[in-house]
Amino acid sequence: MSAKVIHFPYRPSRLALRLEWFGTDQSVLLMIWALYFALRVAVLLIDVAPTSDGEWYYVRAASLAAGHGYLDNAGQPTAFWPPGWPLALSLVFGQFGTSLVALGLFNLASAMLTGLLTLAIGRRLFGSEASARAGLLLLAVYPNAIGYVPLALTEVFYTALLMAGCWVILTRTNRWQLVTAGLIFGFATLVKAQTMVVIPLLFAIEWLRERNVWCRFPRLFGEGLLVLAIAALTVLPWTIRNHARIGHWVAVSTNGGYTLLTGNHDSATGDYTPDAPVVKALMDRPGLDEVERDAEAKRLGLEWIKGNPDKFLALAPKKLMRLWLPDGEAEWAYQGGAPGYPRFEMLYRAVRYANQAYYAALMLAFAAAFFVMLVKRRRDGQRWIGWWLLPYGIALYPTLICLVFSGQSRFHYPVMPFVCMSAGWLVVMAWNVLAERGRPPAPTLH
């Protein structure tokens, strides 16, 4: 007579218990939020005046808040650079006064919304509370994300808008939510004109992530068109304003051609090079208004691309490297606008180097997570396309834009919360594997 062997449940390893604590204990989430908030409040204590692009946006917002309209430096109506960020900031200035304090607090609110959406979207994409918390923690301590909070640049506000639009599409249950998404993406387009590229990417993932793709195509195609139409209608009043005030039909802004030319000329390096001779000659040419100058810049840029396809293709790797290799560009704003920068230059530079190393680790984890997820889904018999691809779709969007225009590390800022989500999932996956390996043998009873 053979004896029965009774297997008792495994006793969780110490690593497994810690992972369970990290993913379930409410105090952990509160500590992550406290860290996230404290670091962003602390950076607001640094005195830093708007410079360069930030100064332009700040002055436009102050002008709008004072009731003078969207004017250039000569006091004339303009459509130079997208107006969404100054419009939003002007509402804050109108309520609380024009000040760097109001600017910083508005950015802080936007950053907190970005954190909330990082947690919520992370839960949705990966179905794991621990992964979502890990993603939020990675974003919480990311120096470049923190450094932007006091600055008058578009990135903090735009990132919150982009993520909010994605969240509404992800969680929609009725057509009215599609209208909301269209409004959000429309205003985001007024902040960064290329935003509408994101909408087809979102619906492409939604379409391909389940079987019976052709049965689902008409509905999703219609929903995508609805979101695009609402976004276009949101932009339309600004387009009409441009025709009324400057006499030309300008959809969003008059800097698209200028940006194209800075990235595509004989001395282009792949980076944004506004001081190149061909660009300066155009900007200094008399007798052209801003719309004509933008059109001429677009013509010159397109002619250069057509006439130099080999050079254009040779610039592509350089543009990609300019976009994705460096990070920590927030330091430039402190270098130009913080009175205390010279005294603490070594500290700023040390943070910049630490940030670059941290960024490199995030990007390596982001790349590795893609392949690990493919293997996992194949092993589990799942369709390889799913919402987990959203971070990679969002990363593809600035990549495609930079290949045509120019590469700037600023452009990858809105992608980084999504990078942190995927990296957080990979960290938890690795943690879980280590926890399983450290599990002691199961006791048995014969």
N, C-alpha and C positions, 0 to 999 in steps of 0.2 A: 504494500500500500504506500503510495507516494505521498509525501507531506505537501500540503499547500504552502505556497510562499505568499505572504501578505506584504505588499509594498506600501509603506507609509508615505504621506506627502513629503516632498522635499522641504527641508527647512531653508527659508530664503537666506541667501548670502548677505553679508554686510552691505555690499555694493547695491544689491537689489533693494534692500530696505531703505537705503539712502535715496535711490531713484524713486521709490514709492513716496518717500517723504517729500522729495523735490516736486513731484507731480501732483500731490494731493493736499499737502498741508497749506492752509490759508496764510499762515505767517510767512511762508516762503514768497508767495506772490506779493504780499504787502512789503516785504523787504526789497524785492526787485523794483516795485513801484517807487518806494522811498529813495532808492539809489538813483533811479531814472530821473525823478523830479529834482533831487538835491543837486546833482551834477549840473543840470540845466539852469537851476536858479543861481548856483555859484558863478557860472560864467557870465550871468547878467550883471554881476558886480564889477566886471571889467569895463572901464571907460573906453569905448571905441566909436569914433565918428564914422558916418558913411563915406565911402570913397568910391571912385570909378562908377561901375554900374549901380551900386547901392546908392550913391549920391544922387544919380539921375532919378531913380525910383522914389527916393525920399522927397526930393524937391517937387516931383510931379504930384505925389500924394498930398503934400502941403498946399500946393496950388489948388488942387481939387477941393480939399477941405475948406479952403478960404473962399471957394466959389468962383475962382478965376478960370476954371476949365483945364483941359489937358494941353499945356503949352510947352513949346521948346524954350531954350535958354534965351532966345530973343523975344519971347513973349507972344509968339505966333502959334496958332493951332497946329498940332502935329499928330502924326500917327507913327512916329518913330518909336520902336520897341513896343511889344504888346502891353496893353494898359491894365490887365486884370489885377496885378499886384498893387499898383498905385491906387486903383479904384477901391479895392478892399481896404487898404491901409488908410485911405482918406476917410472911410466911414468910421474907423477907429479914432482917427485924429479929430473928426467932427464931434465925437462924443466925449473924448477924454483929453483933447488938446494935442497939438503937434509936439511930440517929444520923443526922445530915444527910449524913455521909460515905457511909453505906450507901445512903441514898436516892439521892444523886448518882450513885454507881457503878451502881446498878440502872438508873437512867434512862439512863446512858451506854451500858450494854449494850443497852437497848431501842432507843436511837438508832442504835447500830451495826447492829442487826438491821433497822431501818427503811432504813438506807442500803443494806444488802445486798439487801433486797427491792426497793428502788427500781431498782437495777441489773438484777436478775434479771427483774422484771416489765417494765421498759423494753425489755430484749432481746426478751422474748416478744411484747409488743404491736406493736413496730415492726420487728422483724427486723433490727436494726442495732446493732452494738456501739458505733459512734461516737455514735449517738443516746442509747443507754443511759448511756454515760459522760458525755455532756453533761448529761443529767438529774441524774445523781449530783453533778456539779460544781455545778450550779445550786442543789441542795439543800445542798451542803456549805457554801456561803458565805451562805446565807439567815439573816440575823441573828435573826429571831424564832424560827426552829427551834432555833437554838443557845441562845437565851436561856432556853428552857423547861427545859433539862437539869438545872439544880440545883433546880427547883421541885417542890413536893409536889402538883402538879396531875395530872390524869388523862391529859393529852394525849399525852405521849411514849409511855407504855405502851400506851394505847389505839390509837395509830396503828400501832404494831408488830403488835398483835393483828389489827386490821382488814386490814392488808396481808398478814399471814400467811394469814388466811382466804381472801382473794382469790387468793393464789398457789396454795393447795391446789386450789381450784376450777379455776383455769386449767390446771393441769398434771396433773390427776387421770388415772389410768389404770385404776383399779378402785374398787369400791364402798367398800372400807375407807377410802380417802382421803376419801370423802364423810362418813364417821363422824368422821374427824379434823377436817374442816371444820366439822361441826356442833358439835363440842366447842369449837373455837376461837371460833366465832361465839356460842356459848352463854355462854362466859366473857366475851366482849366485851360481850354484852348486860348482864351483871352490872356492867360498867364504865359503859356508856352504854345506857340501856334501849331506845332506838329502833333499835338495831343490826340487828335482824332485817329491817328494811326493805331492807337491802342484798342479802339473799339472793335475793328475787324479781328484783331488778334484774340481778344476775349471770346468773341462768338465762334471763332474757328476752333478753339479748345473745347468750348461747350458742345459744338457740333460733332467733333471727332471722338469725344471721350466715351461714347456709348455706341453700341451696335445699332443697326438699322439707320445708318447715317442719312440715306436718301429719303427715308420717310420723315425724318425730323428736319430736313433741310428747309422746306418752305416756311415752317413756323419760325425757325431761328433766323433765317434770312430776313423775314419780315420784322422780327424784333430788332435785329441789328440795324436795319434801315430806319426804324422808328427812333432808336437812340441817336443815330447820326443826324436825322432830320431835326430832332429837338435840340441837339447841340448846335446845329447850323442856325436854327432860329434864335438861339441864345446869343450867338455872335452877331446876328443880322443888325440889331440896332446900332452897334458900333460901326459896322460897315456903312450904314446909311449916314451916320454922323460924319464919317470921314468924307463922304461925297459932298455933304452939305457944308462942311467947314473948310476942306482943303481942295475941293473941286475935282476929286478923282475917286474912282471906286477902288478902295483898299480894303481887302477882307479883314485883316487884323492889324498888320504893321508894315512899315516901309523899310525894314532892315533885313529882309530875306535875301535880296540880291547882294547887299553889302556883305552879309555873312557867307554867301556862296563864293564871292570873289576872294575874300580873305583866305579861304581854304583851297583855292584853285587858281594859281598863277605861277609864273616862272620861278619865283623865289619862295614858294610855299614850302613849309616844312612838315605839314600835317597838323600843326597847331593853329590856333587863331592868331593871325599875323596882320593886325590892322595898320602897322607901320610900314608895310611893304610899299615900294615906290609906286606901283600901279594903283594901289588902293588910295594912297595919299594924294596922288595926282587927280584921281576922280573926285575925292572929297573936297579938294581945293579948287576944282574947276568952277569958274563963275558962270552965272546964267542958268543954272539948273536948280529946280526946286527939289524937295526931298523925294518926291515920287519919281521924277525924271532921273534923279541920281540913282535911286534904287533899281529902276528899270535898266539903266545903262550898266550898272554893276552886274545885274543878272545876265545881261547880254554878253558882257565881257567874260564872265565866269563860264557860261555855257559854250561860248566860242572857243575858249581855252581848252575846255574838256573835249570838244569835238576835234579840235586841231591837235591835241596832245593826248590821245587815249592811252599811250604807253606810260607817260608821266602821271596821268590820272590814276592808273592802276598801281603804279609804283608808290603813289602816296597813300594808298589804302592801308597797308600795314603800319605806316607811320601814324595815320589818323587813329587806328585802333589802339596803338600803343599809347598815344597821347590821351585817349579816352580812358583806358582801363589800367594802365600800369601805375601812374602816380596817384597819390591821394594826399589829403591834408592841406588842400589849397585854401582852406579857411584862414590859415596863418597869414596869407598875403593881406587880407583885410586888416588884421591887427598890426601888421608891419606898416601899413600906410595910414591907419586911423587911430591907433592906440598910443597916447602920449607916453605910457609907461613901457612901450616895447623895447627901447634901447637898454633900459635897466635890466630887463628880464629876457633879453634876447636868447641867452643860452637855455633858459627854461622853455621858452617857446620852441626853440629848435629841437630840444630833447623830446618834447611832446610830439613834434612833427615826425621825428624818427620812430618813436614808439608807435605812433599812429600808422606809419607806413608798414611796419612789421605786422601790426594787428590787422590791417587791411589785407595784406598778402595772405595771412592765415585764413581770413574770411573767404577770400576769393578761391583759395585752394579747396577749402571745405565746400564751397558752392559748386565747384567743378566736380569734386568727388561725389557729392550727393546725387548729382545727375546719374552717374553710372551705377551707384549703389542702388538707387531707386529702380532703375531699369532691371537690374538683376533680381531685386526683391519681387517686383511685380511679375516678372516672367516666372520665377519660382513659385509664386502664389497663384499662377494661372489668371492673372488680371490683365486687362487691356492696358497696353503701355501708355496710351495717351490718357491723361486725366488732369484734374485741376492742379496737381502737383507741378505741372509745367508752367503755371502762371508766372512764377518768378523768372523763369528763363524767357518767357515771352516778353515780360517787361524789360528784361535786359537786352533783348533783341531790338527793341524799339529805338533807344538812343544809338545803338550800334549801326543800324541802317541809316539813321539821320547823319551820323558823323562821317560815314563813308562818302556821302555826297557833299557835305559841307566841310566841317573841320572837327578835329578832336579836342575836347577840353575835359579835364577831369571833373569839372563842375557838373557836367551833363549826366554823370552816373550817380549823383547824389540821390535822386528819387528811387533808384533801384535798390539802394542798400538795405532798407527794411526787409525787402523781399529776399535779398541775399542772406540776411540774418535768420529769416524763417527757415530756409533750406539748410543753412549751416547748423542751426539749432536742432533740426530733425536728425542730421547726421551725428551730432554729438550725443544725442539720446540713444540713437541706434548703437553707437560704439559703446556707450555706457551699459546698455542692456546686454550686449555680447559679452563684455567683461564680467558683468554680474552673473551671467549664466555659466561662464567658465569657472568662476570662483565658487560655484555652488558645491557644497559637500555631498558625498555619496548618500543616497537615500538609505535609511535604515530598513532592514527587513526582518520578518519574523517567520521562522521555519516551523 
